Amino acid sequence: MTLTRDNTSRFVQAGGVRIHYHEAGSGPVLLCIHGGAPGAFGWGNFGRNLEALSKHFRTLIVDLPGYGLSDKPDIQGPRTSFYAQTFRDMLQALDIRRAHVMGMATGGSVALKMAIESPDLIERLVVINSPGGLSLFQPAPPKPGSHDYYGGEGPSLARMRANVERLVYDPSIITEDVVQERYEASIHPDFISKAPEGRGGTPGQTLEPLWQDLHRVQAQTLIIWGRNNQTLNYDNALFMLNRIPNARVHIHGKCGLWVPFEKADEFNVNVIGFLTVNLV
């Protein structure tokens, strides 16, 4: 059976938040957490990897609270802790006692927070272009990002294309369908009013600085980066490598932030190998 956005769609009550997710496969659990941006959602970040991953794992691709079809709660205080607790509640509701956790960008920060605070819950950890480290070198000034998407004349397909093209090294791989999908999600009224990247982001909804606690990550960790990431320079990966005791790094050349999309085949092989090989 072909795996689609519709036939893998599920919901679960995770504490006080109803979480939408996609599920396929069997075996060890792999929880995949997407990044935060206008119009972001789980299937958009990892849907193209689901077929390969689900051959080896019971793969769960979530929508963060505030995104996709998940509830849009009012979040008080730092988002990282709220998201991490929500996904601990989700795993408990699904009677999952231990899982591999993989996160991209904001989702990687959430995965790190879960690994720091709940080491018994995390089997292995994969973080992709994620905040949580520090820059070792002086980075170049970042290009204008998604924070201005709703400003001025407001959202448009052209603005969304510009945002999505910033996520990759080769913008020619971004199709009209990808742009349309993200654009439609970005203009949903609930997203605009509640999500941090919408107009309704509540003050204090920041990601937490995790760099001082990275040494507490006990899980075997794979750090994946795109050398051409325009938001976080790859030296952040080297900082994490130095701080996380059981870590290794894979840096992709000619690749931006959206590694699972831009380097899908290599990414899938890399992640599957890391999560299945015997490590010491």
C-alpha positions in Angstrom: 0.0 0.0 0.0 1.3 3.5 -0.9 1.7 5.6 2.2 -0.1 8.9 1.8 -0.8 12.0 4.0 -4.4 10.8 4.5 -4.0 7.1 5.1 -1.3 7.6 7.7 -3.1 10.3 9.6 -3.8 9.8 13.3 -4.7 11.7 16.5 -3.8 11.2 20.1 -4.6 13.1 23.3 -1.2 14.1 24.9 -2.0 15.6 28.2 -4.0 18.7 27.5 -3.1 18.8 23.8 -4.6 16.8 20.9 -1.7 15.9 18.7 -2.0 15.0 15.0 0.6 12.6 13.7 1.3 10.2 10.8 2.2 6.5 11.6 3.5 3.7 9.5 5.7 0.7 10.0 6.5 -1.6 12.9 9.4 -2.3 15.2 11.4 0.2 17.3 9.6 3.5 17.6 11.0 6.5 15.7 9.5 9.9 16.7 10.1 12.6 14.1 9.6 16.3 15.1 9.5 19.0 12.5 11.0 22.5 12.5 9.1 25.7 13.1 8.4 28.1 10.3 5.3 29.7 8.5 3.3 26.8 7.2 5.5 24.1 8.7 4.0 20.7 9.7 5.2 17.1 10.1 4.3 15.6 6.8 5.8 18.6 5.0 9.2 18.1 6.7 9.4 14.2 6.8 6.6 12.8 4.6 9.0 12.1 1.8 11.1 10.0 4.2 8.3 7.9 5.6 8.4 5.1 3.1 12.1 4.3 3.7 12.0 4.8 7.5 8.8 2.8 8.0 10.5 -0.3 6.6 12.7 -0.4 9.7 10.7 1.5 12.4 7.3 2.3 13.7 7.6 5.8 12.5 5.6 8.6 14.0 5.7 12.0 12.3 4.1 14.6 14.6 2.7 18.1 14.1 4.0 20.4 16.8 1.4 22.1 19.0 0.3 25.1 17.1 1.1 23.6 13.7 -0.7 21.4 11.2 -3.7 19.7 12.6 -2.5 19.6 16.2 -4.2 21.8 18.8 -3.2 25.4 18.9 -2.9 26.0 22.6 -1.8 29.2 24.4 1.7 28.4 25.5 3.1 30.2 28.5 6.8 30.4 28.9 9.5 28.8 26.8 8.2 26.6 23.9 10.9 23.9 24.2 9.8 22.7 27.6 6.1 22.7 26.6 6.8 20.7 23.4 9.0 18.2 25.2 6.4 17.6 27.9 3.7 17.2 25.2 5.6 14.5 23.4 6.4 12.7 26.6 2.7 12.7 27.3 2.1 11.5 23.7 4.5 8.5 24.1 2.9 7.6 27.4 -0.6 7.8 25.9 0.6 5.4 23.2 2.1 3.1 25.8 5.6 3.6 24.4 8.3 3.4 27.0 11.3 4.0 24.9 11.9 5.6 21.4 14.4 6.9 19.0 13.8 10.6 18.6 14.7 12.7 15.6 14.1 16.4 15.2 14.9 19.1 12.6 15.6 22.8 13.6 13.1 23.6 16.4 12.2 19.9 16.5 15.8 19.1 17.2 15.9 21.4 20.2 12.8 19.6 21.5 14.6 16.2 21.0 17.6 17.5 22.9 15.4 18.7 25.7 13.7 15.3 26.0 17.1 13.6 26.0 18.4 15.9 28.7 15.4 15.6 31.0 14.1 12.1 30.3 17.2 9.9 29.4 15.4 6.7 30.2 12.8 7.5 27.4 15.3 8.1 24.6 17.0 5.2 22.8 19.0 7.1 20.2 18.9 10.7 19.1 19.1 12.4 15.7 19.3 16.2 15.5 19.3 18.1 12.2 20.4 21.7 11.9 19.1 22.4 15.4 19.5 25.3 17.8 21.1 24.2 21.1 24.8 24.7 20.5 26.9 27.8 20.0 28.8 29.2 17.1 32.6 28.5 17.3 33.4 31.0 14.6 32.1 34.4 13.7 29.1 33.6 11.5 28.1 35.7 8.5 25.0 37.8 9.2 21.9 35.7 8.4 19.8 36.6 5.4 16.3 37.9 6.1 14.2 35.0 7.3 10.7 33.9 7.8 10.1 36.4 10.6 9.0 39.0 8.1 6.7 36.7 6.2 3.5 38.3 7.7 4.8 41.9 7.6 4.2 44.5 4.9 1.9 43.3 2.2 1.4 40.0 4.0 1.7 36.3 2.9 1.9 35.4 -0.7 3.0 32.5 -2.9 6.0 34.5 -3.9 7.1 35.2 -0.3 6.5 31.5 0.6 8.7 30.4 -2.3 11.4 32.7 -1.2 11.2 31.3 2.4 11.3 27.7 1.2 14.1 28.3 -1.2 16.2 29.5 1.7 16.0 26.0 3.2 17.9 24.4 0.4 21.1 24.8 -1.5 19.5 24.2 -4.9 16.3 26.1 -5.2 15.4 24.4 -8.5 14.2 21.3 -6.5 11.4 23.3 -4.9 8.2 22.5 -6.8 5.0 24.5 -7.1 3.3 21.8 -5.1 5.7 22.3 -2.2 5.2 26.0 -2.2 1.4 25.7 -2.5 1.3 23.2 0.4 3.3 25.4 2.7 1.4 28.6 1.7 -2.0 27.1 2.4 -0.9 26.0 5.8 0.6 29.4 6.6 -2.6 31.3 6.0 -4.9 29.1 8.1 -6.5 31.4 10.6 -5.6 29.2 13.6 -2.0 29.1 12.6 -1.8 32.9 12.1 -3.4 33.6 15.4 -1.6 31.0 17.6 1.7 29.8 16.1 4.9 31.5 17.1 5.7 32.2 13.4 2.2 33.6 12.9 1.1 37.0 14.0 -0.1 35.8 17.3 3.1 34.5 18.9 3.0 35.2 22.7 5.9 37.0 24.2 8.1 34.6 26.1 7.5 31.8 23.6 11.2 31.4 23.0 13.4 28.4 22.5 15.6 27.6 25.5 19.4 27.8 25.4 20.5 24.2 25.9 24.2 24.4 25.3 25.1 24.4 29.0 23.2 21.0 29.4 24.4 19.1 26.3 26.8 17.1 28.4 23.8 15.5 30.1 22.6 13.9 26.9 23.3 10.1 27.5 21.9 8.8 24.2 24.0 7.9 21.3 23.5 11.0 19.1 23.8 11.6 15.3 24.2 15.3 14.4 23.3 16.1 10.8 24.0 19.5 9.2 23.9 21.2 5.8 27.0 23.1 5.2 25.0 25.8 3.4 22.5 26.3 6.1 21.7 30.0 6.0 20.4 30.2 9.5 22.8 28.2 11.7 26.4 27.7 10.6 27.8 24.2 10.6 30.2 25.1 13.5 27.2 24.7 15.8 27.4 21.0 14.9 31.0 20.9 16.0 30.2 22.5 19.3 27.5 19.8 19.9 30.0 17.1 18.9 32.4 18.5 21.6 29.7 18.7 24.3 27.6 15.5 23.8 29.5 12.5 25.1 28.4 9.9 22.5 28.0 11.9 19.3 29.0 11.8 15.7 28.5 14.4 13.0 27.5 14.2 9.3 27.9 17.4 7.4 26.4 17.5 3.9 28.1 19.7 1.3 25.9 21.6 -1.2 23.0 21.3 1.2 20.9 23.7 3.3 18.7 23.3 6.3 16.2 20.9 4.9 18.5 17.9 4.7 15.7 15.2 4.7 14.3 16.7 1.5 17.4 17.9 -0.3 19.5 14.8 0.4 16.6 12.3 1.0 18.3 9.1 -0.2 21.6 9.7 1.6 19.8 11.0 4.6 17.6 7.9 4.9 20.5 5.5 4.6 22.5 7.5 7.1 19.7 7.6 9.7 18.7 4.0 9.2 22.3 2.8 9.6 22.8 4.8 12.7 19.7 3.6 14.4 20.2 0.0 13.5 23.9 -0.7 13.8 25.4 -2.0 17.1 27.2 0.9 18.8 29.7 0.8 21.7 
